[in-house]
C-alpha cells in the first residue's frame, strides 16, 4: 500500500465509522462495513508498523553512540 493508498484507506475508514455511528443502514450492511473497516485498519496498522521499524533502524546507534548503518528493505 503506497502512502496515497494509506491516506485513502484512512479516509475510507473515517467514512465507515461515520456511517456505522449513524446506524441507519440494515444489519447486513453494517456488518459488511465493519468487516471492510477491520481490513482497512489491519492493513493500515501493518504499514505503520513497517514505518516504525524503518525509523528505529534509521535512529539506531551502537554502544559508542555511532549510527548503525545497514541496508533497509524498501517494502
N, CA, C and O atoms as CSV, one atom per row, in Angstrom:
chain,resi,resn,atom,element,x,y,z
A,1,UNK,N,N,0.865,-1.173,0.000
A,1,UNK,CA,C,0.000,0.000,0.000
A,1,UNK,C,C,0.907,1.230,0.000
A,1,UNK,O,O,1.728,1.392,0.903
A,2,UNK,N,N,0.768,2.079,-0.986
A,2,UNK,CA,C,1.558,3.300,-1.054
A,2,UNK,C,C,1.006,4.326,-0.070
A,2,UNK,O,O,-0.054,4.124,0.522
A,3,UNK,N,N,1.743,5.442,0.100
A,3,UNK,CA,C,1.274,6.450,1.049
A,3,UNK,C,C,-0.062,7.039,0.610
A,3,UNK,O,O,-0.890,7.373,1.457
A,4,UNK,N,N,-0.292,7.175,-0.711
A,4,UNK,CA,C,-1.592,7.685,-1.157
A,4,UNK,C,C,-2.686,6.654,-0.893
A,4,UNK,O,O,-3.815,7.015,-0.562
A,5,UNK,N,N,-2.353,5.373,-1.038
A,5,UNK,CA,C,-3.315,4.317,-0.697
A,5,UNK,C,C,-3.592,4.323,0.794
A,5,UNK,O,O,-4.727,4.122,1.227
A,6,UNK,N,N,-2.540,4.558,1.581
A,6,UNK,CA,C,-2.702,4.632,3.036
A,6,UNK,C,C,-3.644,5.773,3.384
A,6,UNK,O,O,-4.550,5.608,4.202
A,7,UNK,N,N,-3.433,6.929,2.766
A,7,UNK,CA,C,-4.294,8.080,3.030
A,7,UNK,C,C,-5.750,7.789,2.640
A,7,UNK,O,O,-6.680,8.145,3.364
A,8,UNK,N,N,-5.929,7.139,1.487
A,8,UNK,CA,C,-7.291,6.778,1.061
A,8,UNK,C,C,-7.918,5.785,2.033
A,8,UNK,O,O,-9.108,5.876,2.337
A,9,UNK,N,N,-7.121,4.838,2.521
A,9,UNK,CA,C,-7.635,3.846,3.469
A,9,UNK,C,C,-8.093,4.525,4.757
A,9,UNK,O,O,-9.149,4.194,5.298
A,10,UNK,N,N,-7.303,5.465,5.242
A,10,UNK,CA,C,-7.667,6.183,6.470
A,10,UNK,C,C,-8.927,7.015,6.241
A,10,UNK,O,O,-9.797,7.081,7.109
A,11,UNK,N,N,-9.022,7.647,5.073
A,11,UNK,CA,C,-10.215,8.431,4.757
A,11,UNK,C,C,-11.442,7.522,4.700
A,11,UNK,O,O,-12.488,7.844,5.264
A,12,UNK,N,N,-11.308,6.392,4.020
A,12,UNK,CA,C,-12.432,5.455,3.912
A,12,UNK,C,C,-12.809,4.920,5.289
A,12,UNK,O,O,-13.991,4.751,5.586
A,13,UNK,N,N,-11.827,4.656,6.118
A,13,UNK,CA,C,-12.099,4.173,7.465
A,13,UNK,C,C,-12.924,5.198,8.240
A,13,UNK,O,O,-13.845,4.833,8.972
A,14,UNK,N,N,-12.595,6.473,8.081
A,14,UNK,CA,C,-13.381,7.530,8.715
A,14,UNK,C,C,-14.817,7.554,8.219
A,14,UNK,O,O,-15.749,7.752,8.999
A,15,UNK,N,N,-14.993,7.349,6.908
A,15,UNK,CA,C,-16.346,7.312,6.337
A,15,UNK,C,C,-17.135,6.138,6.911
A,15,UNK,O,O,-18.320,6.265,7.219
A,16,UNK,N,N,-16.468,5.006,7.050
A,16,UNK,CA,C,-17.134,3.814,7.595
A,16,UNK,C,C,-17.568,4.057,9.036
A,16,UNK,O,O,-18.686,3.713,9.419
A,17,UNK,N,N,-16.686,4.648,9.830
A,17,UNK,CA,C,-17.020,4.933,11.228
A,17,UNK,C,C,-18.231,5.853,11.301
A,17,UNK,O,O,-19.154,5.610,12.078
A,18,UNK,N,N,-18.228,6.905,10.495
A,18,UNK,CA,C,-19.366,7.827,10.487
A,18,UNK,C,C,-20.650,7.104,10.105
A,18,UNK,O,O,-21.690,7.306,10.730
A,19,UNK,N,N,-20.578,6.269,9.090
A,19,UNK,CA,C,-21.752,5.537,8.639
A,19,UNK,C,C,-22.269,4.596,9.723
A,19,UNK,O,O,-23.476,4.500,9.947
A,20,UNK,N,N,-21.354,3.905,10.391
A,20,UNK,CA,C,-21.767,2.989,11.457
A,20,UNK,C,C,-22.344,3.753,12.646
A,20,UNK,O,O,-23.274,3.279,13.299
A,21,UNK,N,N,-21.799,4.922,12.926
A,21,UNK,CA,C,-22.326,5.728,14.025
A,21,UNK,C,C,-23.730,6.235,13.726
A,21,UNK,O,O,-24.550,6.380,14.633
A,22,UNK,N,N,-24.009,6.506,12.436
A,22,UNK,CA,C,-25.349,6.930,12.054
A,22,UNK,C,C,-26.369,5.844,12.349
A,22,UNK,O,O,-27.489,6.127,12.775
A,23,UNK,N,N,-25.971,4.600,12.117
A,23,UNK,CA,C,-26.845,3.469,12.415
A,23,UNK,C,C,-28.080,3.387,11.550
A,23,UNK,O,O,-29.072,2.786,11.963
A,24,UNK,N,N,-28.057,3.971,10.361
A,24,UNK,CA,C,-29.250,3.999,9.517
A,24,UNK,C,C,-29.292,2.884,8.483
A,24,UNK,O,O,-30.287,2.757,7.769
A,25,UNK,N,N,-28.245,2.074,8.382
A,25,UNK,CA,C,-28.238,1.004,7.395
A,25,UNK,C,C,-28.682,-0.307,8.046
A,25,UNK,O,O,-28.613,-0.459,9.266
A,26,UNK,N,N,-29.133,-1.243,7.224
A,26,UNK,CA,C,-29.553,-2.554,7.737
A,26,UNK,C,C,-28.364,-3.294,8.372
A,26,UNK,O,O,-27.204,-2.972,8.113
A,27,UNK,N,N,-28.674,-4.265,9.187
A,27,UNK,CA,C,-27.660,-5.023,9.911
A,27,UNK,C,C,-26.619,-5.634,8.991
A,27,UNK,O,O,-25.424,-5.542,9.269
A,28,UNK,N,N,-27.050,-6.255,7.901
A,28,UNK,CA,C,-26.094,-6.891,6.981
A,28,UNK,C,C,-25.122,-5.874,6.395
A,28,UNK,O,O,-23.935,-6.163,6.243
A,29,UNK,N,N,-25.614,-4.704,6.069
A,29,UNK,CA,C,-24.737,-3.655,5.531
A,29,UNK,C,C,-23.779,-3.165,6.617
A,29,UNK,O,O,-22.610,-2.896,6.341
A,30,UNK,N,N,-24.270,-3.051,7.841
A,30,UNK,CA,C,-23.404,-2.653,8.953
A,30,UNK,C,C,-22.284,-3.667,9.162
A,30,UNK,O,O,-21.138,-3.291,9.408
A,31,UNK,N,N,-22.613,-4.932,9.065
A,31,UNK,CA,C,-21.606,-5.986,9.232
A,31,UNK,C,C,-20.575,-5.905,8.111
A,31,UNK,O,O,-19.376,-6.032,8.360
A,32,UNK,N,N,-21.033,-5.695,6.881
A,32,UNK,CA,C,-20.113,-5.590,5.749
A,32,UNK,C,C,-19.199,-4.373,5.918
A,32,UNK,O,O,-18.004,-4.454,5.637
A,33,UNK,N,N,-19.751,-3.257,6.373
A,33,UNK,CA,C,-18.943,-2.060,6.605
A,33,UNK,C,C,-17.919,-2.311,7.713
A,33,UNK,O,O,-16.766,-1.892,7.609
A,34,UNK,N,N,-18.348,-2.996,8.768
A,34,UNK,CA,C,-17.444,-3.314,9.867
A,34,UNK,C,C,-16.292,-4.187,9.381
A,34,UNK,O,O,-15.134,-3.947,9.725
A,35,UNK,N,N,-16.615,-5.198,8.580
A,35,UNK,CA,C,-15.570,-6.078,8.034
A,35,UNK,C,C,-14.594,-5.296,7.160
A,35,UNK,O,O,-13.381,-5.479,7.255
A,36,UNK,N,N,-15.132,-4.423,6.309
A,36,UNK,CA,C,-14.263,-3.590,5.468
A,36,UNK,C,C,-13.374,-2.708,6.336
A,36,UNK,O,O,-12.178,-2.578,6.078
A,37,UNK,N,N,-13.956,-2.111,7.353
A,37,UNK,CA,C,-13.202,-1.252,8.253
A,37,UNK,C,C,-12.095,-2.001,8.977
A,37,UNK,O,O,-10.990,-1.481,9.128
A,38,UNK,N,N,-12.380,-3.208,9.422
A,38,UNK,CA,C,-11.362,-4.002,10.114
A,38,UNK,C,C,-10.218,-4.346,9.169
A,38,UNK,O,O,-9.055,-4.304,9.570
A,39,UNK,N,N,-10.528,-4.683,7.929
A,39,UNK,CA,C,-9.477,-4.995,6.949
A,39,UNK,C,C,-8.621,-3.762,6.681
A,39,UNK,O,O,-7.397,-3.863,6.605
A,40,UNK,N,N,-9.253,-2.606,6.537
A,40,UNK,CA,C,-8.513,-1.360,6.320
A,40,UNK,C,C,-7.645,-1.022,7.535
A,40,UNK,O,O,-6.502,-0.590,7.387
A,41,UNK,N,N,-8.190,-1.221,8.724
A,41,UNK,CA,C,-7.435,-0.926,9.944
A,41,UNK,C,C,-6.217,-1.841,10.058
A,41,UNK,O,O,-5.132,-1.387,10.421
A,42,UNK,N,N,-6.392,-3.124,9.750
A,42,UNK,CA,C,-5.263,-4.065,9.822
A,42,UNK,C,C,-4.174,-3.710,8.821
A,42,UNK,O,O,-2.995,-3.671,9.174
A,43,UNK,N,N,-4.557,-3.453,7.584
A,43,UNK,CA,C,-3.542,-3.139,6.566
A,43,UNK,C,C,-2.860,-1.810,6.871
A,43,UNK,O,O,-1.657,-1.670,6.647
A,44,UNK,N,N,-3.601,-0.841,7.373
A,44,UNK,CA,C,-3.004,0.442,7.739
A,44,UNK,C,C,-2.044,0.280,8.913
A,44,UNK,O,O,-0.979,0.898,8.933
A,45,UNK,N,N,-2.412,-0.544,9.887
A,45,UNK,CA,C,-1.539,-0.785,11.028
A,45,UNK,C,C,-0.247,-1.467,10.601
A,45,UNK,O,O,0.821,-1.168,11.135
A,46,UNK,N,N,-0.340,-2.377,9.645
A,46,UNK,CA,C,0.867,-3.033,9.130
A,46,UNK,C,C,1.814,-2.012,8.503
A,46,UNK,O,O,3.028,-2.094,8.689
A,47,UNK,N,N,1.267,-1.057,7.765
A,47,UNK,CA,C,2.085,-0.010,7.153
A,47,UNK,C,C,2.744,0.835,8.243
A,47,UNK,O,O,3.929,1.158,8.153
A,48,UNK,N,N,1.979,1.188,9.261
A,48,UNK,CA,C,2.537,1.979,10.353
A,48,UNK,C,C,3.626,1.202,11.096
A,48,UNK,O,O,4.645,1.776,11.479
A,49,UNK,N,N,3.415,-0.091,11.298
A,49,UNK,CA,C,4.419,-0.927,11.969
A,49,UNK,C,C,5.711,-0.981,11.160
A,49,UNK,O,O,6.800,-0.883,11.724
A,50,UNK,N,N,5.595,-1.138,9.830
A,50,UNK,CA,C,6.788,-1.156,8.974
A,50,UNK,C,C,7.520,0.180,9.030
A,50,UNK,O,O,8.748,0.221,9.098
A,51,UNK,N,N,6.764,1.263,9.002
A,51,UNK,CA,C,7.371,2.595,9.071
A,51,UNK,C,C,8.096,2.780,10.402
A,51,UNK,O,O,9.192,3.338,10.445
A,52,UNK,N,N,7.491,2.315,11.470
A,52,UNK,CA,C,8.122,2.428,12.785
A,52,UNK,C,C,9.432,1.640,12.832
A,52,UNK,O,O,10.431,2.123,13.366
A,53,UNK,N,N,9.427,0.428,12.272
A,53,UNK,CA,C,10.660,-0.379,12.237
A,53,UNK,C,C,11.737,0.329,11.414
A,53,UNK,O,O,12.908,0.324,11.794
A,54,UNK,N,N,11.354,0.930,10.303
A,54,UNK,CA,C,12.324,1.652,9.470
A,54,UNK,C,C,12.908,2.837,10.233
A,54,UNK,O,O,14.113,3.081,10.163
A,55,UNK,N,N,12.081,3.566,10.951
A,55,UNK,CA,C,12.562,4.708,11.731
A,55,UNK,C,C,13.504,4.239,12.834
A,55,UNK,O,O,14.540,4.859,13.072
A,56,UNK,N,N,13.145,3.141,13.509
A,56,UNK,CA,C,14.023,2.598,14.549
A,56,UNK,C,C,15.374,2.207,13.963
A,56,UNK,O,O,16.414,2.420,14.587
A,57,UNK,N,N,15.354,1.634,12.765
A,57,UNK,CA,C,16.609,1.276,12.093
A,57,UNK,C,C,17.429,2.528,11.796
A,57,UNK,O,O,18.644,2.542,11.995
A,58,UNK,N,N,16.768,3.572,11.323
A,58,UNK,CA,C,17.471,4.804,10.960
A,58,UNK,C,C,18.060,5.516,12.181
A,58,UNK,O,O,19.082,6.193,12.074
A,59,UNK,N,N,17.426,5.363,13.319
A,59,UNK,CA,C,17.872,6.047,14.527
A,59,UNK,C,C,18.784,5.187,15.401
A,59,UNK,O,O,19.256,5.651,16.439
A,60,UNK,N,N,19.036,3.955,15.001
A,60,UNK,CA,C,19.830,3.040,15.821
A,60,UNK,C,C,21.268,3.520,15.961
A,60,UNK,O,O,21.871,4.016,15.010
A,61,UNK,N,N,21.802,3.362,17.164
A,61,UNK,CA,C,23.202,3.684,17.438
A,61,UNK,C,C,23.839,2.520,18.183
A,61,UNK,O,O,23.159,1.754,18.866
A,62,UNK,N,N,25.157,2.398,18.040
A,62,UNK,CA,C,25.863,1.331,18.748
A,62,UNK,C,C,26.200,1.784,20.173
A,62,UNK,O,O,25.804,2.872,20.590
A,63,UNK,N,N,26.919,0.959,20.904
A,63,UNK,CA,C,27.230,1.259,22.303
A,63,UNK,C,C,28.098,2.501,22.464
A,63,UNK,O,O,28.187,3.060,23.558
A,64,UNK,N,N,28.735,2.934,21.388
A,64,UNK,CA,C,29.567,4.138,21.435
A,64,UNK,C,C,28.834,5.369,20.899
A,64,UNK,O,O,29.423,6.441,20.755
A,65,UNK,N,N,27.558,5.202,20.611
A,65,UNK,CA,C,26.752,6.325,20.138
A,65,UNK,C,C,26.881,6.622,18.660
A,65,UNK,O,O,26.403,7.652,18.184
A,66,UNK,N,N,27.529,5.720,17.928
A,66,UNK,CA,C,27.683,5.922,16.483
A,66,UNK,C,C,26.507,5.276,15.760
A,66,UNK,O,O,26.021,4.220,16.165
A,67,UNK,N,N,26.058,5.919,14.692
A,67,UNK,CA,C,24.938,5.347,13.931
A,67,UNK,C,C,25.263,3.956,13.404
A,67,UNK,O,O,26.371,3.695,12.935
A,68,UNK,N,N,24.291,3.083,13.488
A,68,UNK,CA,C,24.412,1.750,12.911
A,68,UNK,C,C,23.895,1.830,11.492
A,68,UNK,O,O,22.739,2.190,11.269
A,69,UNK,N,N,24.732,1.502,10.538
A,69,UNK,CA,C,24.361,1.618,9.132
A,69,UNK,C,C,24.156,0.223,8.574
A,69,UNK,O,O,25.034,-0.633,8.673
A,70,UNK,N,N,22.988,0.003,7.985
A,70,UNK,CA,C,22.696,-1.263,7.304
A,70,UNK,C,C,21.608,-1.005,6.269
A,70,UNK,O,O,20.873,-0.021,6.349
A,71,UNK,N,N,21.523,-1.888,5.319
A,71,UNK,CA,C,20.502,-1.724,4.282
A,71,UNK,C,C,19.133,-1.977,4.879
A,71,UNK,O,O,18.949,-2.834,5.744
A,72,UNK,N,N,18.179,-1.202,4.387
A,72,UNK,CA,C,16.789,-1.333,4.842
A,72,UNK,C,C,15.953,-1.832,3.682
A,72,UNK,O,O,16.049,-1.318,2.568
A,73,UNK,N,N,15.133,-2.834,3.947
A,73,UNK,CA,C,14.233,-3.385,2.931
A,73,UNK,C,C,13.194,-2.324,2.595
A,73,UNK,O,O,12.472,-1.893,3.495
A,74,UNK,N,N,13.081,-1.880,1.337
A,74,UNK,CA,C,12.206,-0.757,0.978
A,74,UNK,C,C,10.717,-1.056,0.959
A,74,UNK,O,O,9.944,-0.129,0.722
A,75,UNK,N,N,10.261,-2.268,1.189
A,75,UNK,CA,C,8.817,-2.525,1.137
A,75,UNK,C,C,8.166,-1.938,2.318
A,75,UNK,O,O,6.948,-2.042,2.468
